Amino acid sequence: MTMQGKNSAAPAHIETDVLVIGAGGAGMYAALEAARAGAAVVLADRSLIGRGGATVMAQMTVAAALSEETPDHWEHHLADTLASGRGLCDERLAALLCEDGPHRLREMEGWKVGWAREDGHIKQAQAPGHDRPRCAYIDFLSTGPAVSRTLRAQLINASGIRRIGELMIVDIAVRDGEACGATALHLPTGEAITLAAKAVVIATGGLTGLYRRNSASANMGGDGYALALRAGAELIDMELVQFFPIGHLAPRLVGMDPIMWDPFRYKLGGKLLNAEMREFEQDYATQDTRSDGRYVLTRDLATYAITREVEAGRGSPAGGAYLSFQHVPEAEIRNAFGPVVDRLAANGIDLSKRPVEVAPIAHYHMGGVRVDETLRTAVPGLYACGEAVGGAGGANRLSGNAITEALVFGARAGRNAARHALQNSLLWSAPAAHSALDLLRGARRRDAPNPAAMVRDLKALMADDVGPFRNEQRLQSALRAIARLKTEIGEVPSSSATAFDPALVDWLDLRNMLLVAQSVAVPALARTESRGAHQREDHPGLDEAWRVNQIVALARGNELKLSRAVPSSGRAAA
Amino acid sequence: MKAMLAIQRGVPGEPPRTESFEVTFETGQSVLDGLRALRCEADPSLAFRFSCINANACKECMMLIDGKVDYACTVRLKEGVMALAPLPKKGLIRDLVTEIAPPDERLWPRP
């Protein structure tokens, strides 16, 4: 690894074997495995290391066939995953997730992550869509923070990994069709940096930050998808955005993640009520044979149920449903959630006395970068892992599979990227960074539209027109609005300062977000059926002819190109 | 309801200045909600750190709020003046942003 002086005219330059972009669960695991395989690693994140991303926010569960609670086999987990995916899963990736999941959870256990235990075994809860208790967790609502902390401790103790926070990757550098590094903006100084790498791993998470109400970190605007597209890779299933049905809506809750009500339902069996204070999930359960009327509505169906109730005028005052635990004795609530009860009280919430209001919230992206079973993209040297990858969840990801996916795909991508790196030499050449460097150097103060307000407007239009319920007219309107915003931001970045410039970051984010928003809306418009997380009001019902994945790529002239492929089947070679 | 956020701004090497912004809010909204609204409505160059927005998981939005070290995502907006300043014992980068990254996770150590 080398570095040149920061004051020279040429940008500072770093060389490494493997560059991992994003330090959430997937990125940290990728860095660990790449280093274990003998590669020198740079782990870069635009946020502080281990603080951004989705993993640290996850308060829920991790699914794996551990056979701790009850006998299980990964093939049962796979069957549930494929059924939930409604015909669109990449079976190779789903199988990899289910087969490798137990190994990763055991490894994490060895690293003292602290899975909740009972009677000498790891406790596993039963989440909707699973045929048996399969979901490990860490009390109280601490699964994600504990997973993050554990991986970070391993990183700090590992050799060969350089962690660099506050580094925003602007573009992946490509030479002769192969990934050779990246160009980045160093946020604290505003300087451009180039990184040469023999392999690059995209671990930037999903795109739920494109939506007004979401459970994402600020850095989840889908930048990895834009990086992948511009590098020449393909995206798959981009129209499939998962909404978490019971995201917290009211009263305003601070200091807690809005998706925290699921564990309350697992443990205490909260009731979902409409404005008439009547339970309504049963009304929608018969539509799917896998839902047997208990709390087992998968996320797509529950989102559908709540939205339909609101549309029928039976919503709660803030526009969602009531979630009530009033039937549960206070002592039982305290026993199950301990200190969390006090955090709720500080927000004026007493579950034994009053219901809260919940509504669907953008939560996870089933779509993402298209990879093969080695987690490699169509671009040699470019890998992806975690939520950034598309295909494992099909049209509806099963609860508990996201962290498993982060750990499993992270480890695989890291190992395979290291293997590629150790067999190849650096391909870097300075011209590979020219266009990104020119973009950054062109940034200037100007009377541009407020980029923060444009990000807000984009989120609003995505929520209103490209949300869980779609129709042709609204999708067309969204595409027109996206095109208009693209024209407004122009080709030249706006900036307001040198160090830590939020205006420049917003502009660079918009450049990515608008491309990614278009990558969601275009296949959403094309898919004239309703399946899983993609519900078309003008095309209700599943159409067997649409059991195909849609692929998005960037053609010459920066136009999006849409194609179709039959879902991959068969098992991954381990 | 309206709050007046008196925000200490500037970069190292220049005298800090205080700029005041009025922000409209609803009961329960956080200081971070107010800062994010200001960037959309008043000044997109206003610099502050945040990542998780609401969960108090990332701990990036720590700043001085009415003289006390606290998280912008958990302190609620209130009517009247609220004074916001960067953390006093950390190196200033800009406005409310200070150097809180662990030294071995920086691109290069800065003085």
Interface residues (C-beta under 8 A of the other chain):
Chain A: M3 K6 A12 S47 L48 I49 R51 G52 V56 M57 G144 P145 R163 I164 G165 E166 L167 H186 P188 T189 I193 A216 S217 A218 N219 P251 R252 L253 V254 G255 M256 D257 P258 N347 G348 N450 P451 A452 A453 R456 S496 A497 A499 F500 D501 P502 A503 D506
Chain B: V11 E26 T27 G28 Q29 S30 R36 R39 C40 E41 P44 S45 L46 A47 F50 S51 C52 I53 N54 A55 N56 A57 C58 K59 E60 Y71 C73 T74 R76 I93 R94 D95 V97 E99 I100 A101 P102 D104 E105 R106 L107 W108 R110
